Amino acid sequence: MKNRHYPLKECDFIKTIEPHIIKYDKRPGRPASISHYQFFSAVLSVLRTGIPWRDVPD
């Protein structure tokens, strides 16, 4: 199961969810080290499995 950690396709994420994130992502600070898509998928993975943040796969 290659897509096990990514329950939503990246093209669907870009069309539906990312516009809402970008609308509120105008704060100063250092650039993110991972993409919005990877972070969103990690949050879904934690909610689905109940694992701690330290056990989320890279």
ZAGUBA-374938 format. One record per atom (N, C-alpha, C, O): residue number from 0; x, y negated, z; residue in three letters. Coordinates in nm, 2 decimals, m for minus. Layout:
+-----+--------+--------+--------+------+
| pos |     xx |     yy |     zz | code |
+-----+--------+--------+--------+------+
| NUM |      X |      Y |      Z |  ALA |
...
+-----+--------+--------+--------+------+
# end
This chain:
+-----+--------+--------+--------+------+
| pos |     xx |     yy |     zz | code |
+-----+--------+--------+--------+------+
|   0 |   0.08 |   0.12 |   0.00 |  MET |
|   0 |   0.00 |   0.00 |   0.00 |  MET |
|   0 |   0.09 |  m0.12 |   0.00 |  MET |
|   0 |   0.13 |  m0.17 |   0.11 |  MET |
|   1 |   0.12 |  m0.17 |  m0.11 |  LYS |
|   1 |   0.21 |  m0.29 |  m0.13 |  LYS |
|   1 |   0.14 |  m0.42 |  m0.08 |  LYS |
|   1 |   0.21 |  m0.50 |  m0.02 |  LYS |
|   2 |   0.01 |  m0.43 |  m0.10 |  ASN |
|   2 |  m0.05 |  m0.56 |  m0.06 |  ASN |
|   2 |  m0.12 |  m0.55 |   0.07 |  ASN |
|   2 |  m0.21 |  m0.63 |   0.10 |  ASN |
|   3 |  m0.07 |  m0.47 |   0.16 |  ARG |
|   3 |  m0.13 |  m0.45 |   0.29 |  ARG |
|   3 |  m0.13 |  m0.58 |   0.37 |  ARG |
|   3 |  m0.22 |  m0.60 |   0.45 |  ARG |
|   4 |  m0.02 |  m0.65 |   0.36 |  HIS |
|   4 |   0.00 |  m0.77 |   0.45 |  HIS |
|   4 |  m0.06 |  m0.90 |   0.38 |  HIS |
|   4 |  m0.06 |  m1.00 |   0.44 |  HIS |
|   5 |  m0.11 |  m0.88 |   0.26 |  TYR |
|   5 |  m0.17 |  m0.99 |   0.18 |  TYR |
|   5 |  m0.31 |  m0.96 |   0.14 |  TYR |
|   5 |  m0.33 |  m0.92 |   0.02 |  TYR |
|   6 |  m0.41 |  m0.97 |   0.23 |  PRO |
|   6 |  m0.54 |  m0.93 |   0.19 |  PRO |
|   6 |  m0.61 |  m1.02 |   0.09 |  PRO |
|   6 |  m0.71 |  m0.98 |   0.03 |  PRO |
|   7 |  m0.56 |  m1.14 |   0.06 |  LEU |
|   7 |  m0.62 |  m1.23 |  m0.03 |  LEU |
|   7 |  m0.51 |  m1.26 |  m0.14 |  LEU |
|   7 |  m0.39 |  m1.28 |  m0.11 |  LEU |
|   8 |  m0.55 |  m1.25 |  m0.27 |  LYS |
|   8 |  m0.46 |  m1.28 |  m0.37 |  LYS |
|   8 |  m0.41 |  m1.42 |  m0.37 |  LYS |
|   8 |  m0.49 |  m1.51 |  m0.33 |  LYS |
|   9 |  m0.29 |  m1.45 |  m0.41 |  GLU |
|   9 |  m0.23 |  m1.58 |  m0.40 |  GLU |
|   9 |  m0.30 |  m1.68 |  m0.49 |  GLU |
|   9 |  m0.32 |  m1.79 |  m0.46 |  GLU |
|  10 |  m0.35 |  m1.63 |  m0.61 |  CYS |
|  10 |  m0.42 |  m1.72 |  m0.70 |  CYS |
|  10 |  m0.55 |  m1.76 |  m0.64 |  CYS |
|  10 |  m0.60 |  m1.88 |  m0.66 |  CYS |
|  11 |  m0.62 |  m1.67 |  m0.57 |  ASP |
|  11 |  m0.75 |  m1.71 |  m0.50 |  ASP |
|  11 |  m0.72 |  m1.80 |  m0.39 |  ASP |
|  11 |  m0.80 |  m1.89 |  m0.36 |  ASP |
|  12 |  m0.61 |  m1.78 |  m0.32 |  PHE |
|  12 |  m0.58 |  m1.87 |  m0.21 |  PHE |
|  12 |  m0.56 |  m2.01 |  m0.26 |  PHE |
|  12 |  m0.60 |  m2.11 |  m0.20 |  PHE |
|  13 |  m0.48 |  m2.02 |  m0.37 |  ILE |
|  13 |  m0.45 |  m2.16 |  m0.43 |  ILE |
|  13 |  m0.58 |  m2.23 |  m0.47 |  ILE |
|  13 |  m0.59 |  m2.35 |  m0.46 |  ILE |
|  14 |  m0.67 |  m2.16 |  m0.53 |  LYS |
|  14 |  m0.80 |  m2.22 |  m0.57 |  LYS |
|  14 |  m0.89 |  m2.26 |  m0.46 |  LYS |
|  14 |  m0.95 |  m2.36 |  m0.47 |  LYS |
|  15 |  m0.90 |  m2.18 |  m0.36 |  THR |
|  15 |  m1.01 |  m2.20 |  m0.26 |  THR |
|  15 |  m0.96 |  m2.26 |  m0.13 |  THR |
|  15 |  m1.03 |  m2.35 |  m0.07 |  THR |
|  16 |  m0.85 |  m2.22 |  m0.08 |  ILE |
|  16 |  m0.81 |  m2.26 |   0.06 |  ILE |
|  16 |  m0.70 |  m2.36 |   0.06 |  ILE |
|  16 |  m0.71 |  m2.45 |   0.15 |  ILE |
|  17 |  m0.61 |  m2.35 |  m0.02 |  GLU |
|  17 |  m0.49 |  m2.45 |  m0.02 |  GLU |
|  17 |  m0.54 |  m2.60 |  m0.04 |  GLU |
|  17 |  m0.48 |  m2.68 |   0.03 |  GLU |
|  18 |  m0.64 |  m2.63 |  m0.12 |  PRO |
|  18 |  m0.68 |  m2.77 |  m0.12 |  PRO |
|  18 |  m0.72 |  m2.83 |   0.01 |  PRO |
|  18 |  m0.70 |  m2.95 |   0.04 |  PRO |
|  19 |  m0.78 |  m2.74 |   0.10 |  HIS |
|  19 |  m0.82 |  m2.79 |   0.23 |  HIS |
|  19 |  m0.70 |  m2.81 |   0.32 |  HIS |
|  19 |  m0.70 |  m2.90 |   0.40 |  HIS |
|  20 |  m0.60 |  m2.73 |   0.30 |  ILE |
|  20 |  m0.48 |  m2.75 |   0.38 |  ILE |
|  20 |  m0.40 |  m2.87 |   0.34 |  ILE |
|  20 |  m0.36 |  m2.95 |   0.42 |  ILE |
|  21 |  m0.38 |  m2.89 |   0.21 |  ILE |
|  21 |  m0.31 |  m3.00 |   0.16 |  ILE |
|  21 |  m0.37 |  m3.13 |   0.19 |  ILE |
|  21 |  m0.31 |  m3.23 |   0.21 |  ILE |
|  22 |  m0.51 |  m3.13 |   0.20 |  LYS |
|  22 |  m0.58 |  m3.26 |   0.24 |  LYS |
|  22 |  m0.54 |  m3.31 |   0.37 |  LYS |
|  22 |  m0.54 |  m3.43 |   0.40 |  LYS |
|  23 |  m0.51 |  m3.22 |   0.47 |  TYR |
|  23 |  m0.47 |  m3.26 |   0.60 |  TYR |
|  23 |  m0.32 |  m3.25 |   0.63 |  TYR |
|  23 |  m0.28 |  m3.27 |   0.74 |  TYR |
|  24 |  m0.24 |  m3.21 |   0.53 |  ASP |
|  24 |  m0.10 |  m3.19 |   0.55 |  ASP |
|  24 |  m0.02 |  m3.31 |   0.51 |  ASP |
|  24 |   0.07 |  m3.30 |   0.42 |  ASP |
|  25 |  m0.04 |  m3.43 |   0.57 |  LYS |
|  25 |   0.03 |  m3.55 |   0.53 |  LYS |
|  25 |   0.10 |  m3.61 |   0.65 |  LYS |
|  25 |   0.11 |  m3.73 |   0.67 |  LYS |
|  26 |   0.16 |  m3.52 |   0.74 |  ARG |
|  26 |   0.23 |  m3.57 |   0.85 |  ARG |
|  26 |   0.38 |  m3.56 |   0.83 |  ARG |
|  26 |   0.42 |  m3.47 |   0.76 |  ARG |
|  27 |   0.45 |  m3.65 |   0.89 |  PRO |
|  27 |   0.60 |  m3.64 |   0.88 |  PRO |
|  27 |   0.66 |  m3.52 |   0.95 |  PRO |
|  27 |   0.59 |  m3.46 |   1.04 |  PRO |
|  28 |   0.78 |  m3.49 |   0.92 |  GLY |
|  28 |   0.85 |  m3.38 |   0.98 |  GLY |
|  28 |   0.93 |  m3.30 |   0.88 |  GLY |
|  28 |   0.93 |  m3.33 |   0.77 |  GLY |
|  29 |   0.99 |  m3.20 |   0.93 |  ARG |
|  29 |   1.07 |  m3.12 |   0.85 |  ARG |
|  29 |   0.99 |  m3.03 |   0.76 |  ARG |
|  29 |   0.88 |  m2.99 |   0.80 |  ARG |
|  30 |   1.03 |  m3.00 |   0.64 |  PRO |
|  30 |   0.96 |  m2.91 |   0.55 |  PRO |
|  30 |   0.94 |  m2.77 |   0.61 |  PRO |
|  30 |   1.02 |  m2.72 |   0.68 |  PRO |
|  31 |   0.83 |  m2.71 |   0.57 |  ALA |
|  31 |   0.80 |  m2.57 |   0.62 |  ALA |
|  31 |   0.90 |  m2.47 |   0.56 |  ALA |
|  31 |   0.94 |  m2.49 |   0.44 |  ALA |
|  32 |   0.93 |  m2.37 |   0.63 |  SER |
|  32 |   1.03 |  m2.27 |   0.58 |  SER |
|  32 |   0.95 |  m2.16 |   0.51 |  SER |
|  32 |   1.02 |  m2.08 |   0.44 |  SER |
|  33 |   0.82 |  m2.15 |   0.53 |  ILE |
|  33 |   0.74 |  m2.05 |   0.46 |  ILE |
|  33 |   0.63 |  m2.12 |   0.39 |  ILE |
|  33 |   0.59 |  m2.23 |   0.43 |  ILE |
|  34 |   0.57 |  m2.06 |   0.29 |  SER |
|  34 |   0.46 |  m2.12 |   0.22 |  SER |
|  34 |   0.33 |  m2.11 |   0.30 |  SER |
|  34 |   0.32 |  m2.04 |   0.40 |  SER |
|  35 |   0.23 |  m2.19 |   0.27 |  HIS |
|  35 |   0.10 |  m2.19 |   0.33 |  HIS |
|  35 |   0.03 |  m2.05 |   0.31 |  HIS |
|  35 |  m0.03 |  m2.01 |   0.40 |  HIS |
|  36 |   0.06 |  m1.99 |   0.20 |  TYR |
|  36 |   0.00 |  m1.86 |   0.17 |  TYR |
|  36 |   0.05 |  m1.76 |   0.27 |  TYR |
|  36 |  m0.02 |  m1.67 |   0.32 |  TYR |
|  37 |   0.18 |  m1.76 |   0.29 |  GLN |
|  37 |   0.24 |  m1.66 |   0.38 |  GLN |
|  37 |   0.19 |  m1.68 |   0.52 |  GLN |
|  37 |   0.17 |  m1.58 |   0.59 |  GLN |
|  38 |   0.18 |  m1.80 |   0.57 |  PHE |
|  38 |   0.14 |  m1.83 |   0.70 |  PHE |
|  38 |  m0.01 |  m1.79 |   0.72 |  PHE |
|  38 |  m0.05 |  m1.73 |   0.82 |  PHE |
|  39 |  m0.09 |  m1.82 |   0.62 |  PHE |
|  39 |  m0.23 |  m1.78 |   0.62 |  PHE |
|  39 |  m0.25 |  m1.63 |   0.63 |  PHE |
|  39 |  m0.33 |  m1.58 |   0.70 |  PHE |
|  40 |  m0.17 |  m1.56 |   0.55 |  SER |
|  40 |  m0.17 |  m1.41 |   0.55 |  SER |
|  40 |  m0.13 |  m1.36 |   0.68 |  SER |
|  40 |  m0.18 |  m1.26 |   0.73 |  SER |
|  41 |  m0.03 |  m1.42 |   0.74 |  ALA |
|  41 |   0.02 |  m1.37 |   0.88 |  ALA |
|  41 |  m0.09 |  m1.39 |   0.98 |  ALA |
|  41 |  m0.11 |  m1.31 |   1.07 |  ALA |
|  42 |  m0.16 |  m1.50 |   0.98 |  VAL |
|  42 |  m0.27 |  m1.53 |   1.07 |  VAL |
|  42 |  m0.38 |  m1.42 |   1.05 |  VAL |
|  42 |  m0.43 |  m1.37 |   1.15 |  VAL |
|  43 |  m0.42 |  m1.39 |   0.93 |  LEU |
|  43 |  m0.52 |  m1.29 |   0.90 |  LEU |
|  43 |  m0.47 |  m1.15 |   0.95 |  LEU |
|  43 |  m0.55 |  m1.08 |   1.01 |  LEU |
|  44 |  m0.34 |  m1.12 |   0.94 |  SER |
|  44 |  m0.29 |  m1.00 |   0.98 |  SER |
|  44 |  m0.29 |  m0.99 |   1.14 |  SER |
|  44 |  m0.33 |  m0.88 |   1.19 |  SER |
|  45 |  m0.26 |  m1.09 |   1.21 |  VAL |
|  45 |  m0.27 |  m1.09 |   1.35 |  VAL |
|  45 |  m0.41 |  m1.08 |   1.40 |  VAL |
|  45 |  m0.44 |  m1.00 |   1.49 |  VAL |
|  46 |  m0.50 |  m1.15 |   1.33 |  LEU |
|  46 |  m0.64 |  m1.13 |   1.37 |  LEU |
|  46 |  m0.70 |  m1.00 |   1.35 |  LEU |
|  46 |  m0.78 |  m0.94 |   1.42 |  LEU |
|  47 |  m0.66 |  m0.94 |   1.24 |  ARG |
|  47 |  m0.71 |  m0.81 |   1.20 |  ARG |
|  47 |  m0.65 |  m0.69 |   1.29 |  ARG |
|  47 |  m0.73 |  m0.61 |   1.33 |  ARG |
|  48 |  m0.52 |  m0.70 |   1.32 |  THR |
|  48 |  m0.46 |  m0.59 |   1.39 |  THR |
|  48 |  m0.44 |  m0.61 |   1.54 |  THR |
|  48 |  m0.44 |  m0.52 |   1.61 |  THR |
|  49 |  m0.44 |  m0.74 |   1.58 |  GLY |
|  49 |  m0.42 |  m0.77 |   1.72 |  GLY |
|  49 |  m0.28 |  m0.76 |   1.76 |  GLY |
|  49 |  m0.25 |  m0.76 |   1.88 |  GLY |
|  50 |  m0.18 |  m0.76 |   1.67 |  ILE |
|  50 |  m0.04 |  m0.75 |   1.71 |  ILE |
|  50 |   0.01 |  m0.88 |   1.75 |  ILE |
|  50 |  m0.04 |  m0.98 |   1.71 |  ILE |
|  51 |   0.11 |  m0.89 |   1.84 |  PRO |
|  51 |   0.17 |  m1.01 |   1.88 |  PRO |
|  51 |   0.25 |  m1.08 |   1.76 |  PRO |
|  51 |   0.29 |  m1.01 |   1.67 |  PRO |
|  52 |   0.26 |  m1.21 |   1.77 |  TRP |
|  52 |   0.33 |  m1.29 |   1.67 |  TRP |
|  52 |   0.47 |  m1.23 |   1.64 |  TRP |
|  52 |   0.52 |  m1.23 |   1.53 |  TRP |
|  53 |   0.54 |  m1.19 |   1.74 |  ARG |
|  53 |   0.68 |  m1.14 |   1.73 |  ARG |
|  53 |   0.69 |  m1.02 |   1.64 |  ARG |
|  53 |   0.79 |  m0.99 |   1.59 |  ARG |
|  54 |   0.58 |  m0.95 |   1.63 |  ASP |
|  54 |   0.58 |  m0.82 |   1.55 |  ASP |
|  54 |   0.52 |  m0.84 |   1.41 |  ASP |
|  54 |   0.51 |  m0.74 |   1.34 |  ASP |
|  55 |   0.49 |  m0.96 |   1.37 |  VAL |
|  55 |   0.45 |  m0.98 |   1.23 |  VAL |
|  55 |   0.56 |  m0.96 |   1.14 |  VAL |
|  55 |   0.67 |  m1.01 |   1.16 |  VAL |
|  56 |   0.54 |  m0.88 |   1.03 |  PRO |
|  56 |   0.65 |  m0.86 |   0.94 |  PRO |
|  56 |   0.70 |  m0.99 |   0.87 |  PRO |
|  56 |   0.62 |  m1.08 |   0.85 |  PRO |
|  57 |   0.82 |  m0.99 |   0.82 |  ASP |
|  57 |   0.87 |  m1.10 |   0.75 |  ASP |
|  57 |   0.80 |  m1.11 |   0.62 |  ASP |
|  57 |   0.83 |  m1.20 |   0.54 |  ASP |
+-----+--------+--------+--------+------+
# end
